[in-house]
Amino acid sequence: MSSINTNPGSMSALRLLTMTQKSLAQVQDQLSSGLKVNNAQDAPATFVIAQGMRGDIGALNAIREGIDFGIATNSMAVAGATAISDQLTTLKELATQAKNDGLDGTVLQAQVTQVLAQIDTIAGTSAFNGVNLLTATAATLTVPTGLAATDVISTSNTDLTSASGLSLGAIDVSADADAALTAIAAAETIVGNALVAFGNFGNRLDSQGEFTTLLTDTMKEGLGTLVDADMAEVSAQLTAIQTKEQLNIQSLSIANSAPQSILALFR
């Protein structure tokens, strides 16, 4: 039955066209964003999981920054302790020279005083962003390494100042060179132990930093698997849906022209 008031064919064609255009909008959204799951409406469960993973990735990036800060702080301590070790070598040379007859002990002691002052300068300035591991007032350096509260590694400060840390404040090479050499040897042991501790801590930070980077990259890959669109597939879908849209438009046009055939009955 033909009717000019109701056109079932036109309504059906319009419904199909609307559905096709909705699918086209979804595909175009995937093409522009690169994501097959861009909001909760696309896939609620997957979107929630993806949001959780994004949060973890952000936290791991912050942890990586903290590790880099720890590495820099520790590297500064290593550089300072190494420089102090070099100064102790100079002190040992001066104390040994003081044992030789004919050398002015007063002059050598003046040089010793300058070296001790330089040790204090090095210890006091071996800081990174306000953290100094070579003074008595320094706090323990704690570095987060994971998402759990207990995932941390830390190292303690070592006082390498000449008087309080290395007990060299009272040495006098002009009065007792042998006693000075004994005190210097003890200071070398302290600095050596500090270098070992800082070196081990630095190696652990480097290893943890590499693992954190690997873990972050792995999580990013997993997130991509969940939400990233296959662009080749999306492109093929776009072509197919655009073709389907054209066919729907033609079908709607044909359906809309059908009632006009009734006019032929009145000619």
Order of alpha helices (4+ residues) and beta strands (2+ residues): alpha-alpha-alpha-beta-beta-beta-beta-alpha-alpha
